[in-house]
Amino acid sequence: MILYGIPNCDMVKKARSWLDAQGRAHAFHDYKKAGVPEEALRGWVERLGWEAVLNRAGQTFRKLPEPDKTDIDAERAVALMLAHPSAIKRPILEEGETLLAGFSPDRYAAALEK
């Protein structure tokens, strides 16, 4: 199980705490230190859709120049997220076929019970 995110993000902290409390071992991939693997990002976009992976509500996205925020498609979204990893919805959880964007205890419980 790999949890991708930024260590100081509140949602990432909640997800990590929840996983720990459930006794779920996981590796943490820090976008800030290790970057974002392009192949993984493209896979997330393919499986979940760029709209679910790009965090348009976050400060990183809101601070982008207006032309960068318009006419977005999957390819432009991937390019934006590679250039600005903080614009990726956090956290992203990968375990086998399970892929989740964002954190909700109920969603994690349901997905990880399988």
C-alpha positions in Angstrom: 0.0 0.0 0.0 1.3 3.4 -1.0 -0.1 6.7 0.3 1.0 9.7 -1.9 0.8 13.2 -0.6 2.5 16.0 1.3 3.3 15.4 5.0 1.9 18.7 6.3 -1.5 18.3 4.5 -4.3 17.8 7.1 -6.1 15.2 4.9 -2.8 13.3 4.5 -2.3 13.4 8.3 -5.8 12.1 8.8 -5.4 9.3 6.3 -2.0 8.3 7.8 -3.5 8.3 11.3 -6.5 6.3 10.2 -4.3 3.7 8.5 -2.1 3.4 11.5 -5.1 3.0 13.8 -6.4 0.2 11.6 -3.0 -1.5 11.7 -2.6 -1.0 7.9 1.1 -0.9 7.0 1.8 1.6 4.2 4.6 3.4 2.5 4.4 7.1 2.2 5.5 8.9 -1.0 6.2 12.6 -0.4 5.5 14.7 -3.5 7.7 17.5 -2.2 10.8 15.4 -1.7 10.4 12.6 -4.2 8.3 14.3 -6.9 5.4 12.6 -8.7 6.1 9.5 -10.8 4.6 10.5 -14.2 3.6 6.9 -15.0 1.6 6.7 -11.7 0.0 10.1 -12.3 -1.1 9.1 -15.8 -2.5 5.9 -14.4 -4.5 7.7 -11.8 -5.9 10.1 -14.5 -6.7 7.2 -16.7 -8.5 5.3 -13.9 -10.2 8.1 -12.0 -10.4 10.9 -14.6 -8.3 14.1 -14.4 -11.2 15.9 -12.7 -10.9 13.6 -9.7 -7.1 13.9 -9.5 -6.6 17.6 -10.1 -7.3 19.6 -6.9 -9.0 22.7 -8.4 -10.1 23.9 -4.9 -6.6 24.2 -3.5 -4.4 27.3 -3.3 -1.8 25.9 -5.7 -4.4 25.7 -8.5 -6.1 29.0 -7.6 -2.8 30.8 -7.7 -2.0 29.7 -11.3 -2.3 32.2 -14.1 -5.8 32.3 -15.6 -4.7 30.9 -19.0 -3.3 27.8 -17.2 -6.7 27.1 -15.6 -8.8 27.2 -18.7 -9.5 24.7 -21.4 -8.1 21.9 -19.3 -8.1 18.3 -20.7 -6.4 15.2 -19.4 -3.1 16.0 -21.0 -3.0 19.6 -19.8 -4.1 18.4 -16.3 -1.2 15.9 -16.2 1.3 18.6 -17.3 0.0 21.0 -14.6 0.2 18.4 -11.9 3.7 17.3 -12.9 4.8 21.0 -12.8 2.9 21.7 -9.6 2.5 18.4 -7.5 0.6 20.3 -4.8 -2.2 20.6 -7.3 -2.8 16.9 -7.0 -5.8 15.9 -4.8 -4.5 14.5 -1.5 -4.0 11.9 -0.5 -3.9 9.3 -3.3 -4.0 5.7 -2.0 -2.9 2.8 -4.1 -3.2 -0.8 -3.0 -3.4 -3.5 -5.7 -6.5 -2.6 -7.7 -7.7 -0.1 -5.1 -7.2 3.6 -6.0 -8.6 6.4 -4.0 -8.3 10.2 -4.3 -8.9 12.2 -1.2 -9.7 10.8 2.3 -12.9 9.6 3.9 -12.8 7.0 6.7 -15.9 5.4 5.4 -14.5 5.1 1.8 -11.2 3.8 3.1 -12.9 1.2 5.3 -15.2 0.0 2.5 -12.4 -0.1 -0.1 -9.8 -1.8 2.1 -12.2 -4.4 3.5 -12.3 -6.1 0.1 
